[in-house]
Amino acid sequence: YVCSTWGNNHFKTFDGDIYQFPGICEYNFVSDCRESYKEFSVHIQRALNDNKHPEIQYILITVKDLTVYLRPKLAVVDGRIVKTPYYSSAVLIESNDIYTKVYAKLGLILIWNQEDALMVELDSKFNNHTCGLCGDYNGIPIYNEFINGGASYNSITYGNLQKISKPNAKCEDPDETQALPSCNGHRHECEKLLTSSAFADCQLRLNFEMYIQACMQDKCACNGTEDSFCLCSTISEYSRQCSHAGGRPGEWRTQYFC
């Protein structure tokens, strides 16, 4: 079971909800929330890069008593910069030019492309025990994330609830009242991209409609600047998730596209 975030502030919870949350504070991405002693936690902070695209600036992981701080091309364990591959009794950290991967013995695998996309896979023993932007991992979409008791939340409210409060943090909460634009005009284009022959093996393995919706939101947000970030990040995620689900996406990048 995988939770991920990518591209234009998209999130996919363990239970399969896909939503957008454009926050730039530090947030609880996923933590063990059973009791006061957390077995693990993963925090993330995004910011806009020079091209005004959201990227993950750093990831802060705790596993039992160990603290791992990741930035692109940098891993710090308990305050010391370490060379990768790094081994300890609790974690293995690997990195190359494209990915940083963390394997924690307690049942967590984290994969970050050092830019916009992060994926966390979690052992099923944590079912119903997590909290954060990845949700509660109870197997039921919407419930306890966007509907809790009698209250229903929109995704911005839900995201703001996951903020890690830091006394000196200078970051604004995204506005909960802003509605997402309707992007139906882009539906045809997104369907064409995601049903290309390269993805023939993927459509039945994933919730196709959710990636269509994410792609449509990307197209809206691009405002006509068709750069590769806005065009390709959701398609890259679709391809990654397809491989992860055992599918074999074909070569979909061309010299003209992505």
VEXKOLMAR-84920 format. One record per residue (C-alpha): y, x, z; residue in one letter; residue number from 0. Coordinates in Angstrom, 2 decimals. Layout:
N
       y       x       z r   k
       Y       X       Z A NUM
...
This chain:
258
       y       x       z r   k
    0.00    0.00    0.00 Y   0
    3.27    1.42   -1.17 V   1
    6.93    0.88   -0.35 C   2
    9.49    2.37   -2.70 S   3
   13.15    2.65   -3.55 T   4
   14.63    3.84   -6.85 W   5
   17.48    3.79   -9.31 G   6
   20.29    1.36   -8.80 N   7
   19.55    0.64   -5.11 N   8
   16.28   -1.19   -5.73 H   9
   13.72   -1.55   -2.96 F  10
   10.15   -2.80   -3.02 K  11
    8.63   -3.65    0.36 T  12
    4.99   -3.14    1.32 F  13
    4.57   -6.91    0.93 D  14
    5.88   -6.87   -2.64 G  15
    9.45   -8.19   -2.36 D  16
   11.89   -6.43   -4.67 I  17
   15.57   -6.53   -3.71 Y  18
   18.78   -4.57   -4.12 Q  19
   20.75   -3.05   -1.27 F  20
   23.66   -0.71   -2.03 P  21
   24.24    0.72    1.47 G  22
   25.43    4.32    1.91 I  23
   24.80    4.74    5.65 C  24
   21.65    6.19    7.20 E  25
   18.94    3.52    7.32 Y  26
   15.50    3.07    8.77 N  27
   13.36    3.12    5.61 F  28
   10.09    2.61    7.48 V  29
    9.07    3.19   11.09 S  30
    6.20    2.37   13.37 D  31
    7.70   -0.34   15.58 C  32
    4.94   -1.27   17.95 R  33
    6.35    0.11   21.15 E  34
    8.97    2.42   22.53 S  35
    7.09    5.51   21.34 Y  36
    7.11    5.52   17.54 K  37
    4.27    7.38   15.86 E  38
    6.50    8.04   12.87 F  39
    9.82    7.15   11.30 S  40
   11.46    7.75    7.92 V  41
   15.24    7.46    7.58 H  42
   17.19    7.81    4.34 I  43
   20.82    8.23    3.35 Q  44
   22.14    7.56   -0.14 R  45
   25.43    8.53   -1.72 A  46
   26.97    8.29   -5.18 L  47
   26.62   11.51   -7.19 N  48
   29.23   12.87   -9.61 D  49
   28.20   10.37  -12.28 N  50
   28.62    7.52   -9.77 K  51
   24.86    6.96   -9.56 H  52
   23.22    6.38   -6.17 P  53
   20.96    9.24   -5.11 E  54
   19.10    9.91   -1.89 I  55
   20.95   12.74   -0.17 Q  56
   18.49   13.38    2.59 Y  57
   15.34   12.04    4.22 I  58
   14.66   12.43    7.92 L  59
   11.03   12.10    8.99 I  60
    9.60   12.18   12.48 T  61
    5.86   12.40   13.01 V  62
    4.95   12.27   16.71 K  63
    7.16   15.09   18.07 D  64
    7.81   16.89   14.78 L  65
   11.05   16.44   12.84 T  66
   11.24   17.09    9.09 V  67
   14.58   17.03    7.28 Y  68
   14.46   17.02    3.46 L  69
   17.20   17.66    0.95 R  70
   16.66   18.47   -2.73 P  71
   14.93   21.89   -2.84 K  72
   15.14   22.24    0.94 L  73
   12.76   21.47    3.81 A  74
   13.67   21.96    7.45 V  75
   11.05   21.53   10.20 V  76
   12.23   21.30   13.81 D  77
   15.51   22.92   12.83 G  78
   14.02   25.85   10.85 R  79
   14.15   26.15    7.06 I  80
   10.55   26.48    5.87 V  81
    8.91   27.68    2.68 K  82
    6.61   25.22    0.94 T  83
    3.73   24.61    0.93 P  84
    4.17   24.25    4.68 Y  85
    1.21   23.38    6.92 Y  86
    1.06   22.34   10.54 S  87
   -1.48   20.36   12.53 S  88
    0.47   17.16   11.80 A  89
    1.92   17.52    8.29 V  90
    1.65   19.25    4.93 L  91
    4.83   19.61    2.85 I  92
    4.60   20.53   -0.83 E  93
    7.40   20.78   -3.32 S  94
    8.08   21.85   -6.88 N  95
   11.07   21.42   -9.18 D  96
   10.41   17.72   -9.59 I  97
    8.84   16.32   -6.42 Y  98
    8.70   16.85   -2.70 T  99
    5.55   15.47   -1.07 K 100
    4.78   15.08    2.61 V 101
    1.29   14.24    3.86 Y 102
    1.05   13.26    7.53 A 103
   -2.37   13.21    9.12 K 104
   -1.68    9.92   10.90 L 105
   -1.84    8.08    7.55 G 106
    1.42    8.52    5.67 L 107
    2.15   10.02    2.25 I 108
    5.76   10.39    1.09 L 109
    6.76   11.33   -2.47 I 110
   10.41   11.95   -3.41 W 111
   11.67   12.94   -6.86 N 112
   14.61   14.75   -5.13 Q 113
   16.99   12.30   -6.74 E 114
   16.86    8.51   -6.65 D 115
   13.21    7.60   -6.15 A 116
   11.15    7.61   -2.96 L 117
    7.67    6.19   -2.40 M 118
    5.83    5.91    0.93 V 119
    2.15    5.04    1.13 E 120
    0.89    3.95    4.53 L 121
   -2.54    3.52    6.06 D 122
   -3.52   -0.10    6.60 S 123
   -3.85    0.55   10.35 K 124
   -0.07    0.09   10.41 F 125
   -0.35   -3.48    9.05 N 126
    2.13   -5.75   10.81 N 127
    3.49   -2.81   12.82 H 128
    6.36   -1.48   10.71 T 129
   10.06   -2.26   10.47 C 130
   12.91   -1.05    8.27 G 131
   13.91   -1.52    4.64 L 132
   10.19   -1.51    3.74 C 133
    9.54   -4.64    5.83 G 134
    6.86   -5.48    8.35 D 135
    3.77   -4.83    6.18 Y 136
    2.18   -8.14    7.22 N 137
    0.93   -8.90    3.71 G 138
    3.19  -11.95    3.33 I 139
    6.28  -11.61    1.11 P 140
    9.62  -12.96    2.38 I 141
    8.37  -13.79    5.89 Y 142
   10.01  -11.83    8.70 N 143
   12.10   -9.91    6.20 E 144
   14.18  -12.57    4.49 F 145
   13.01  -15.52    6.58 I 146
   12.70  -14.89   10.30 N 147
   12.05  -17.83   12.57 G 148
   14.56  -20.42   11.41 G 149
   17.00  -17.91    9.93 A 150
   17.05  -16.80    6.32 S 151
   18.78  -13.57    5.29 Y 152
   20.04  -12.35    1.98 N 153
   19.08   -8.80    1.04 S 154
   22.45   -7.34    2.04 I 155
   22.28   -8.83    5.53 T 156
   18.71   -7.61    5.83 Y 157
   19.68   -4.11    4.72 G 158
   22.64   -3.91    7.07 N 159
   20.34   -4.73    9.98 L 160
   18.41   -1.50    9.27 Q 161
   21.40    0.79    9.79 K 162
   20.96    3.67   12.20 I 163
   24.02    3.61   14.40 S 164
   25.63    7.04   14.62 K 165
   28.85    7.39   16.58 P 166
   30.68    9.54   13.99 N 167
   29.31    7.95   10.80 A 168
   31.96    6.98    8.27 K 169
   30.30    4.38    6.12 C 170
   31.09    0.79    5.36 E 171
   28.48   -1.96    5.41 D 172
   28.10   -3.58    1.99 P 173
   29.68   -7.02    1.82 D 174
   27.11   -9.72    2.60 E 175
   28.95  -12.41    0.68 T 176
   28.86  -10.75   -2.73 Q 177
   26.40  -12.53   -4.97 A 178
   24.47  -10.65   -7.60 L 179
   25.53  -11.56  -11.14 P 180
   23.15  -13.48  -13.35 S 181
   21.77  -11.03  -15.88 C 182
   19.65  -13.30  -18.03 N 183
   21.32  -12.07  -21.19 G 184
   19.36   -8.84  -20.83 H 185
   15.96  -10.44  -20.37 R 186
   14.75  -10.01  -23.94 H 187
   15.65   -6.32  -24.04 E 188
   13.91   -5.59  -20.71 C 189
   10.78   -7.48  -21.71 E 190
   10.65   -5.48  -24.92 K 191
   10.88   -2.18  -23.02 L 192
    8.26   -3.08  -20.42 L 193
    5.76   -4.60  -22.85 T 194
    5.80   -1.61  -25.20 S 195
    2.35   -0.34  -26.14 S 196
    2.75    2.59  -23.74 A 197
    2.46    0.13  -20.85 F 198
   -0.49   -1.89  -22.17 A 199
   -2.55   -0.75  -19.19 D 200
    0.10   -1.69  -16.64 C 201
    1.05   -5.31  -17.02 Q 202
   -1.96   -6.76  -15.22 L 203
   -1.80   -4.21  -12.41 R 204
    1.75   -4.84  -11.28 L 205
    4.06   -7.76  -10.66 N 206
    5.62   -7.55  -14.09 F 207
    8.37  -10.12  -13.46 E 208
    9.82   -8.10  -10.58 M 209
   10.39   -5.05  -12.75 Y 210
   11.93   -7.26  -15.45 I 211
   14.40   -8.59  -12.86 Q 212
   15.22   -5.08  -11.67 A 213
   15.74   -3.89  -15.24 C 214
   18.04   -6.85  -15.93 M 215
   20.12   -6.02  -12.85 Q 216
   20.38   -2.41  -14.02 D 217
   21.69   -3.53  -17.40 K 218
   24.34   -5.69  -15.70 C 219
   25.38   -2.89  -13.41 A 220
   25.71   -0.41  -16.27 C 221
   28.64   -2.33  -17.72 N 222
   27.90   -1.06  -21.18 G 223
   27.61    2.62  -20.22 T 224
   24.07    3.05  -21.43 E 225
   23.26    6.37  -19.84 D 226
   19.74    7.41  -19.01 S 227
   20.04    6.63  -15.29 F 228
   20.86    3.03  -15.87 C 229
   18.35    2.61  -18.69 L 230
   15.43    4.63  -17.42 C 231
   15.18    4.52  -13.65 S 232
   13.38    1.17  -13.42 T 233
   11.13    2.04  -16.36 I 234
   10.26    5.35  -14.67 S 235
    9.44    3.46  -11.48 E 236
    7.27    1.00  -13.42 Y 237
    5.41    3.93  -14.92 S 238
    4.98    5.66  -11.53 R 239
    3.73    2.49   -9.86 Q 240
    1.37    1.83  -12.73 C 241
   -0.22    5.29  -12.37 S 242
   -0.37    4.76   -8.63 H 243
   -2.25    1.50   -9.16 A 244
   -4.82    3.31  -11.29 G 245
   -3.28    2.48  -14.66 G 246
   -2.61    4.93  -17.44 R 247
    0.86    4.54  -18.86 P 248
    1.24    6.16  -22.27 G 249
    4.10    8.41  -23.33 E 250
    7.12    6.10  -23.33 W 251
    9.92    8.65  -23.41 R 252
   11.15    9.68  -26.87 T 253
   13.81   12.09  -28.02 Q 254
   16.15    9.12  -28.38 Y 255
   15.18    7.30  -25.22 F 256
   15.25    8.70  -21.68 C 257
